[in-house]
């Protein structure tokens, strides 16, 4: 399955002409049941496309945020069918980018890939069933 992330066009929320770092995350639920949002944070920025309340089985949600300079951490946490939680996170800083804060409880697994880094980070995540 190929997932195409939206092309990010940086913009300023204010009248400033200074571009802002952006983060795009494609979160795929490969399981047989929906997962439900329990927490989310655009870090020190704002959502351009906030995480959906539910991600249906075998579908992908695209989440995007714009962060304040010099970057930031964006995350979305979902409750899984067995009560476990999965946190999808991206750290987008000029000094380094990573997906290290991504984790999941129990026997579940998250496959993740970083496709582009600062200032416009893009990443994909696939939640796998135990």
Secondary structure as UniProt FT lines:
FT   STRAND          22..29
FT   STRAND          35..41
FT   TURN            43..44
FT   STRAND          46..49
FT   STRAND          54..55
FT   TURN            57..58
FT   STRAND          59..66
FT   TURN            69..70
FT   STRAND          71..79
FT   TURN            81..82
FT   STRAND          85..93
FT   TURN            94..95
FT   STRAND          96..98
FT   TURN            100..101
FT   STRAND          103..104
FT   TURN            106..107
FT   STRAND          109..116
FT   TURN            118..119
FT   STRAND          120..128
//
